[in-house]
Amino acid sequence: AYDAQDLPAALGAFEEEMLIAEGLQLRDAAGVAEAHTIACLMHLGRREEAVAATRRALQRTGDRHTLATTFMRCNMLGALVSLGRAEEAAAEVPLVWHLAREFDTVVAVAEAFARLALLQGRPKAAALLHGHWLGLCEQRNAVPELDGESADTVARIRAALGGGPAPPFDLAPRVMADEAVERLLLGRDD
């Protein structure tokens, strides 16, 4: 259902999977199903629910970091940015960045990092981070999930950098070193 983009059906299936895994005390399987549930909520535009579900899940797991909780945090960061909650999102960045690198999931959150920089009024950083995301997608042969929000982000970056089809700062795919990304994420290098 998820691959077929039948998100309501996928959401129901993942919720059911989570309940079954919890009933069988399969903690890791329940975590994966919960991460998929949160991703479905995000794709359905139910961002407040995604944030609340992530916070509940993280409260249960405490300091236990897994691939599933990393994806949950990545989705929560994206939801907070989409909701315009820049301060809350920025507070999550150091841990999300650390976990995304540890679990090799930077490609899953790099666009949210770009959108956060734009929300913070840092269009040059947003352009670099967006290019980094596209570069990572290209490098991994991953198809970037371009939706209306992605197109709006690119348009807003271009406008903030002077508009036109060729803004003064390059939006082309370009993978940066982790140190450069980290400086941009922490607002140390605009």
QUIQUIMO-V465471 format. One record per residue. N is the residue number from 1. RES is the residue in one letter. BURIAL is b if it has 16 or more other C-alpha atoms within 10 Angstrom, else e. D_LAST is the distance of its C-alpha to the last C-alpha in Angstrom with 2 decimals. Layout:
# QUIQUIMO-V465471
[[N & RES & BURIAL & D_LAST] [N & RES & BURIAL & D_LAST]]
This chain:
# QUIQUIMO-V465471
[[1 & A & e & 41.72] [2 & Y & e & 37.98] [3 & D & e & 38.00] [4 & A & e & 40.10] [5 & Q & e & 37.56] [6 & D & e & 40.26] [7 & L & b & 37.87] [8 & P & e & 40.45] [9 & A & e & 42.85] [10 & A & b & 40.21] [11 & L & b & 39.21] [12 & G & e & 42.87] [13 & A & b & 43.42] [14 & F & b & 40.48] [15 & E & b & 41.64] [16 & E & b & 45.13] [17 & E & b & 43.94] [18 & M & b & 42.12] [19 & L & e & 45.32] [20 & I & e & 47.48] [21 & A & b & 45.26] [22 & E & b & 45.21] [23 & G & e & 48.99] [24 & L & e & 49.42] [25 & Q & e & 47.10] [26 & L & e & 44.79] [27 & R & e & 41.64] [28 & D & b & 39.33] [29 & A & b & 40.74] [30 & A & b & 40.40] [31 & G & b & 36.72] [32 & V & b & 36.10] [33 & A & b & 38.06] [34 & E & b & 36.14] [35 & A & b & 32.77] [36 & H & b & 34.26] [37 & T & b & 35.52] [38 & I & b & 32.09] [39 & A & b & 30.66] [40 & C & b & 33.54] [41 & L & b & 32.81] [42 & M & b & 29.23] [43 & H & b & 30.56] [44 & L & e & 33.18] [45 & G & e & 30.64] [46 & R & e & 32.01] [47 & R & b & 28.71] [48 & E & b & 30.15] [49 & E & e & 32.84] [50 & A & b & 30.43] [51 & V & b & 28.54] [52 & A & e & 31.93] [53 & A & b & 33.38] [54 & T & b & 30.51] [55 & R & e & 30.80] [56 & R & e & 34.56] [57 & A & b & 34.25] [58 & L & b & 31.86] [59 & Q & e & 34.16] [60 & R & e & 37.01] [61 & T & e & 35.31] [62 & G & e & 33.86] [63 & D & e & 31.90] [64 & R & e & 33.25] [65 & H & e & 30.46] [66 & T & b & 31.63] [67 & L & b & 30.40] [68 & A & b & 31.67] [69 & T & b & 29.89] [70 & T & b & 26.63] [71 & F & b & 27.09] [72 & M & b & 28.04] [73 & R & b & 24.83] [74 & C & b & 22.79] [75 & N & b & 24.87] [76 & M & b & 24.60] [77 & L & b & 20.81] [78 & G & b & 21.11] [79 & A & b & 23.86] [80 & L & b & 22.04] [81 & V & b & 19.15] [82 & S & b & 21.90] [83 & L & e & 23.64] [84 & G & e & 20.71] [85 & R & e & 20.78] [86 & A & b & 17.08] [87 & E & e & 17.99] [88 & E & e & 20.54] [89 & A & b & 18.37] [90 & A & b & 15.55] [91 & A & e & 18.46] [92 & E & b & 19.56] [93 & V & b & 16.41] [94 & P & e & 17.19] [95 & L & e & 20.76] [96 & V & b & 20.21] [97 & W & b & 17.78] [98 & H & e & 20.42] [99 & L & b & 23.28] [100 & A & b & 21.83] [101 & R & e & 21.50] [102 & E & e & 24.92] [103 & F & e & 26.64] [104 & D & e & 24.87] [105 & T & b & 23.83] [106 & V & b & 20.12] [107 & V & b & 21.11] [108 & A & b & 22.61] [109 & V & b & 19.52] [110 & A & b & 16.58] [111 & E & b & 17.00] [112 & A & b & 17.09] [113 & F & b & 13.72] [114 & A & b & 12.40] [115 & R & b & 14.61] [116 & L & b & 13.45] [117 & A & b & 9.77] [118 & L & b & 11.58] [119 & L & b & 14.00] [120 & Q & b & 11.59] [121 & G & e & 10.61] [122 & R & b & 7.14] [123 & P & b & 8.69] [124 & K & b & 6.41] [125 & A & b & 5.60] [126 & A & b & 9.28] [127 & A & b & 10.45] [128 & L & b & 9.46] [129 & L & b & 10.97] [130 & H & b & 13.83] [131 & G & b & 14.57] [132 & H & b & 14.65] [133 & W & b & 17.11] [134 & L & b & 19.20] [135 & G & b & 19.29] [136 & L & b & 20.54] [137 & C & b & 23.09] [138 & E & e & 24.25] [139 & Q & e & 24.53] [140 & R & e & 26.62] [141 & N & e & 28.62] [142 & A & e & 27.56] [143 & V & e & 27.73] [144 & P & b & 24.66] [145 & E & e & 25.92] [146 & L & e & 25.13] [147 & D & e & 26.40] [148 & G & e & 26.16] [149 & E & e & 23.07] [150 & S & b & 21.34] [151 & A & e & 22.50] [152 & D & e & 21.39] [153 & T & b & 17.83] [154 & V & b & 17.73] [155 & A & e & 19.41] [156 & R & b & 17.08] [157 & I & b & 13.93] [158 & R & b & 16.03] [159 & A & e & 17.19] [160 & A & b & 13.89] [161 & L & b & 12.88] [162 & G & e & 16.30] [163 & G & e & 18.73] [164 & G & e & 21.31] [165 & P & e & 21.89] [166 & A & e & 19.55] [167 & P & e & 16.23] [168 & P & e & 14.26] [169 & F & e & 11.93] [170 & D & e & 13.99] [171 & L & b & 14.85] [172 & A & e & 17.39] [173 & P & b & 18.08] [174 & R & b & 16.38] [175 & V & b & 16.62] [176 & M & b & 14.11] [177 & A & e & 15.26] [178 & D & e & 15.28] [179 & E & e & 13.47] [180 & A & e & 10.36] [181 & V & b & 10.77] [182 & E & b & 11.44] [183 & R & e & 8.37] [184 & L & b & 6.43] [185 & L & b & 9.58] [186 & L & e & 9.83] [187 & G & e & 6.65] [188 & R & e & 6.55] [189 & D & e & 3.79] [190 & D & e & 0.00]]
